[in-house]
Amino acid sequence: MNTPSIRPLPNCLVKQVAEESNEVPSRIPDELESLREWIKKQNHLIARTDDQFLVAFLRACKHSLERCKERIDSYYSLRAAIPIISHDRDPTHPYFVELFIKGLICPLPIPHPNGFRPIIAKPGLFDVQRGGVMAALKFGFMVCDRYFVEDDYFSIGGYSVLFDMDGFSTKHMAGLTVPTLRELAECMKLGYPIRHRGIHYINCPTGFDVLLRLFRNFLPTKLANVIHTHSDFESVYEHFPKSCLPAEYGGNLGTLREITSDFLEKYLSSREWFDEDSKYRCDETKRQGASRIPNDLFGVDGSFKKLEID
C-alpha cells in the first residue's frame, strides 16, 4: 500500500495527535482507503479524496471511521444547503483582498503553547453596504476551508479566536438575525473537522450580549461553554499569552498589518484551489436515506440565500 501523502508533523503535534486523536500512523493507510471506498459508494457525494483532506477529518473524529463518514457527509450537505458561502469563492476579489489586508480574520503565526492556532477577528471591519454579514461569513468559511487542510495546528489542535468587537455597530448587529445565528450554529456543530478551543469577545457594544445569549441557545452545552466575554485585556492574556498576540493587543508579534502582509501572497495564490474545490458537492436528490441536516434549517426564506458584492 502506498505511503500516505501527508505532511510530517512537528514533534509536539506527534504526541498531541496520538493522545487527543488516537492516531496510530501504521493504521492511516487502511483508514484512508476505507474512507475512499465508502465515498465511491455514496451516489450523492462528489467529495475530495486526497490524503491530507481526509486525514483532517480522521483526526477531528479521533480516527473513528463511522464518525468521520458522518462528518464528511455533513460537511458536503451544508455546502449544498448554503451555496452562497461555498461557491463562487474568489480570494482575489478586491473586497475580499481588502478584508484580508485590514485583518477581518487573521490567523496568527505563533501557535498557542497548548498546540492550537490563535486567531484575531475584527467583525466591525466589514462593510454593511457591500455584502454585509454574508460577505464576511463567506470570507470566514474560505479561511476555514484552507486552514483545516494546510495548517496542522489548526487541524489537530483546533483554534481559539479573539473577536475584537470595536466598531461593531447596530447596523452590523442587524445582519445577525435569529435565522442567521441558528444557521451559523449548525455550521459550527456539523460543518467542519475543527476543534473549537475558545471563542472570546472583547470591546462588546451595548446590546451584543442579547445576540450572544441567542447564539448560545442554538449550541450544545459543550460548545456554548467555550464562549467567553472580557471586559479588559488582563483576562484575555489568561487565554492568549502575549507571545501569540500582535503588537496592537500588547503582544510580542508584529502589527496585524505586518502579519497579514506576510500571508497575502499565499492567500492570493489559493484561487486555483478554490476553483477546483467548487466541483465537490452533495446532490441531495441522489441520497439514499435521510439527510443529516435539519429539513427546516435552510428554507426558501433562509438567511444564507442572497449575496451581492460590489
Secondary structure, 3 states (H helix, E strand, C coil): CCCCCCCCCCHHHHHHHHHHHCCCHHHHHHHHHHHHHHHHCCCCEECCCCHHHHHHHHHHCCCCHHHHHHHHHHHHHHHHHCHHHCCCCCCCCHHHHHHHHHCCEEECCCCCCCCCEEEEECHHHCCCCCCHHHHHHHHHHHHHHHHHHHCHHHHHHCEEEEEECCCCCHHHHHCCCHHHHHHHHHHHHHHCCCCEEEEEEECCCCCHHHHHHHHHHCCCHHHHCCEEEECCHHHHCCCCCHHHCCHHHCCCCCCHHHHHHHHHHHHHCCHHHHHHHCCCEECHHHCCCCCCCCCCCCCCCCCCCCCCCC
